[in-house]
Amino acid sequence: MSLFQPPPITRFDLHFTLFGFPVRVHPLFWLVVIVFGLSSASITALLIWVVVVFISILVHELGHAFAMRMYGLDSRIVLHMAGGLTVPGGWAGAALGRGEEIIVSFAGPLAGFLLAGLVMGGVVGLGGSIRIAPAFGIIPLPVAVMPL
């Protein structure tokens, strides 16, 4: 199984449609996410981790899928052990040009940044604040602070 190929379909896959895009979640996605979250302090923290990772990767892949749709390309989303993959389907128009491919590529990260902005706006809207804290002592990351 290649990281850039969808994994084989199993009877344990979760299938649903979101915004008209078929989505398939391979069981190894859940296993890998849980393994990475095993250092969580509690079952509740682990469940929050799984939900956050699932939503984050799905939003990233939806960014690619919406950009493909904008250029007439059908697509489907597969979440698997290495994260996610937006698989192009049939072409409704001509092949994508270099600029269009770049836009499709950047649409995933852009969707993630938009989600982060919405979450931070929600935190501030609920009376919290955002501060910058260094991760690994050097990478500045925003941290939500909610009043008790």
C-alpha positions as CSV (number, residue, x, y, z in Angstrom):
1,M,0.0,0.0,0.0
2,S,1.5,3.3,-1.1
3,L,0.9,6.5,0.9
4,F,-0.4,8.1,-2.3
5,Q,-2.8,5.3,-3.3
6,P,-6.1,4.6,-1.5
7,P,-5.8,1.5,0.7
8,P,-7.9,-1.5,-0.2
9,I,-11.6,-1.4,0.8
10,T,-12.5,-3.4,3.8
11,R,-15.8,-4.4,5.3
12,F,-14.9,-2.3,8.4
13,D,-14.6,1.0,6.4
14,L,-16.8,3.9,7.4
15,H,-18.6,5.4,4.4
16,F,-20.5,8.7,4.3
17,T,-21.0,11.7,2.0
18,L,-20.1,15.2,3.0
19,F,-21.0,18.2,0.7
20,G,-21.5,15.8,-2.1
21,F,-18.0,14.2,-1.7
22,P,-17.9,10.5,-0.9
23,V,-15.8,9.9,2.2
24,R,-14.3,6.6,3.2
25,V,-12.5,6.1,6.6
26,H,-10.2,3.0,6.7
27,P,-10.0,1.3,10.1
28,L,-6.2,1.8,10.2
29,F,-6.9,5.6,10.4
30,W,-8.6,5.1,13.8
31,L,-5.9,2.7,15.0
32,V,-3.0,5.1,14.1
33,V,-4.8,8.2,15.6
34,I,-5.5,6.2,18.9
35,V,-1.9,5.0,19.1
36,F,-0.6,8.6,18.7
37,G,-3.1,9.7,21.4
38,L,-2.3,7.0,24.0
39,S,-0.2,9.5,26.0
40,S,-3.4,11.4,26.8
41,A,-4.1,11.9,30.5
42,S,-7.6,10.3,30.3
43,I,-10.1,8.5,28.1
44,T,-11.9,11.9,27.7
45,A,-8.7,13.5,26.5
46,L,-8.1,10.6,24.1
47,L,-11.6,10.9,22.6
48,I,-11.1,14.7,22.2
49,W,-7.8,14.0,20.4
50,V,-9.5,11.5,18.0
51,V,-12.3,13.9,17.2
52,V,-9.9,16.9,16.7
53,V,-7.5,14.8,14.4
54,F,-10.5,13.4,12.4
55,I,-12.0,16.9,11.9
56,S,-8.6,18.5,11.1
57,I,-7.7,16.0,8.4
58,L,-11.2,15.9,6.9
59,V,-11.2,19.7,6.6
60,H,-7.8,19.6,5.0
61,E,-9.0,17.1,2.4
62,L,-12.2,19.0,1.9
63,G,-10.1,22.0,0.9
64,H,-8.5,20.0,-1.9
65,A,-11.9,18.5,-2.9
66,F,-13.6,21.9,-3.1
67,A,-10.7,23.3,-5.2
68,M,-10.9,20.3,-7.6
69,R,-14.7,20.8,-7.9
70,M,-14.1,24.5,-8.7
71,Y,-12.1,23.3,-11.8
72,G,-14.7,20.7,-12.8
73,L,-13.0,17.7,-11.3
74,D,-14.9,15.1,-9.2
75,S,-13.1,13.7,-6.2
76,R,-13.5,11.4,-3.2
77,I,-11.8,11.5,0.1
78,V,-10.1,8.6,1.9
79,L,-8.8,8.8,5.4
80,H,-6.2,6.1,6.1
81,M,-3.3,5.3,8.3
82,A,-1.1,8.1,7.0
83,G,-3.8,10.8,7.2
84,G,-5.9,11.5,4.2
85,L,-6.0,11.5,0.4
86,T,-8.3,13.3,-2.0
87,V,-8.6,11.1,-5.0
88,P,-9.6,12.7,-8.3
89,G,-12.4,11.1,-10.2
90,G,-13.7,11.8,-13.7
91,W,-12.8,15.0,-15.6
92,A,-15.7,17.4,-16.4
93,G,-13.4,19.7,-18.3
94,A,-9.8,19.9,-19.6
95,A,-6.7,18.9,-17.6
96,L,-5.7,21.3,-14.9
97,G,-3.0,23.8,-15.7
98,R,0.0,24.4,-13.5
99,G,-1.6,27.4,-11.7
100,E,-4.8,25.4,-11.1
101,E,-2.8,22.5,-9.7
102,I,-1.0,24.9,-7.3
103,I,-4.3,26.3,-6.1
104,V,-5.6,22.7,-5.5
105,S,-2.5,21.9,-3.6
106,F,-2.7,25.0,-1.3
107,A,-6.4,24.7,-0.8
108,G,-5.9,21.9,1.9
109,P,-3.6,23.9,4.1
110,L,-5.7,27.0,3.6
111,A,-8.8,25.1,4.8
112,G,-6.9,24.2,7.9
113,F,-5.8,27.8,8.6
114,L,-9.4,28.9,8.1
115,L,-10.6,26.3,10.6
116,A,-7.9,27.4,13.1
117,G,-9.1,31.0,12.6
118,L,-12.7,30.0,13.3
119,V,-11.7,28.1,16.4
120,M,-9.7,31.0,17.7
121,G,-12.5,33.4,16.9
122,G,-14.9,31.1,18.8
123,V,-12.5,31.0,21.8
124,V,-12.3,34.8,21.9
125,G,-16.1,35.1,21.3
126,L,-16.7,32.9,24.4
127,G,-14.6,35.1,26.6
128,G,-11.3,33.3,26.3
129,S,-8.0,34.6,24.9
130,I,-5.2,33.4,22.6
131,R,-1.6,33.5,23.7
132,I,1.5,32.4,21.9
133,A,3.5,29.6,23.5
134,P,6.7,28.0,22.2
135,A,6.4,24.3,21.2
136,F,9.7,22.4,21.6
137,G,11.1,25.7,22.9
138,I,11.2,27.4,19.5
139,I,8.0,27.1,17.4
140,P,5.5,29.8,18.3
141,L,2.0,28.2,18.5
142,P,-1.3,29.8,19.5
143,V,-2.9,28.4,22.7
144,A,-6.5,29.0,23.7
145,V,-6.9,30.2,27.3
146,M,-10.4,30.0,28.7
147,P,-11.4,31.6,32.0
148,L,-12.4,29.3,34.8
